[in-house]
Amino acid sequence: MAGGIPEGFVPYSQPSPFLDRIGPVYERRSGDSVTFGLIVLDHHCNRRGIAHGGLLVTLADVALGKTAEWLNRPPARLITTSIAYDFVGSTKLGDWIEAQSDFYKVGREVAFANCYFRVNGRVIGRANGQFKVASEA
């Protein structure tokens, strides 16, 4: 891990002004797998010095939606309609967080995805989301 970022991770390929504020966010694509990650920095922490829950839910939105979009054949355009995040652990300043989806299903109108968040192999959260499949404009 050079500079705290594991091998194979590159800067997220679809940045936005909002994600620039909470980043930097990284991605690693390998076959039928997409993993997102970030290092917990000062601006990610709450008063207790742990990663803010809003950060984790935002990363969940990206990980769930983009995995389902990118791995679907053909790639889909999805709009988030619902996200649930179960906090089962916490993460602190300097930790590397990985979010990897283990399930996704894209139908004609609705898509679903599930992912786990890990720090040093320890699960700290689970998220699932529902998305509207956007029609091509």
ZINOR-V994661 format. One record per backbone hydrogen bond with DSSP energy under -1.0 kcal/mol. NH is the residue of the N-H (numbers start at 1). CO is the residue of the C=O. E is the energy in kcal/mol with one decimal. If there is no record, write none. Layout:
# ZINOR-V994661
((NH;CO;E) (NH;CO;E))
This chain:
# ZINOR-V994661
((5;2;-1.5) (9;6;-1.6) (10;27;-2.6) (12;25;-2.7) (20;16;-2.5) (23;19;-1.4) (26;37;-2.9) (27;10;-2.8) (28;35;-2.1) (30;33;-2.6) (35;28;-2.4) (36;99;-2.7) (37;26;-2.2) (38;97;-1.6) (40;95;-2.9) (44;41;-2.1) (45;42;-1.5) (46;50;-2.7) (49;46;-1.9) (51;91;-3.0) (52;44;-3.2) (56;52;-1.4) (57;53;-2.3) (58;54;-2.1) (59;55;-2.5) (60;56;-2.1) (61;57;-2.2) (62;58;-1.9) (63;59;-2.9) (64;60;-3.0) (65;61;-2.0) (66;62;-2.6) (67;63;-1.5) (68;64;-1.9) (69;65;-2.5) (70;66;-3.1) (71;67;-2.4) (72;68;-1.0) (76;69;-1.3) (79;132;-2.3) (81;130;-2.8) (82;130;-1.9) (84;128;-2.7) (86;126;-3.5) (88;124;-1.9) (89;124;-1.5) (93;49;-1.1) (94;40;-3.2) (95;92;-2.3) (97;38;-2.9) (98;118;-2.5) (99;36;-3.0) (100;116;-2.1) (102;114;-1.7) (103;114;-1.2) (105;112;-2.6) (107;110;-2.7) (111;131;-2.6) (112;105;-2.7) (113;129;-1.8) (114;103;-2.3) (115;127;-2.8) (116;100;-2.1) (117;125;-2.9) (118;98;-2.6) (119;122;-2.3) (122;119;-2.1) (124;117;-2.8) (125;117;-1.2) (126;86;-1.6) (127;115;-2.8) (128;84;-2.2) (129;113;-2.5) (130;82;-2.6) (131;111;-2.6) (132;79;-3.1) (133;109;-2.5) (134;77;-3.1))
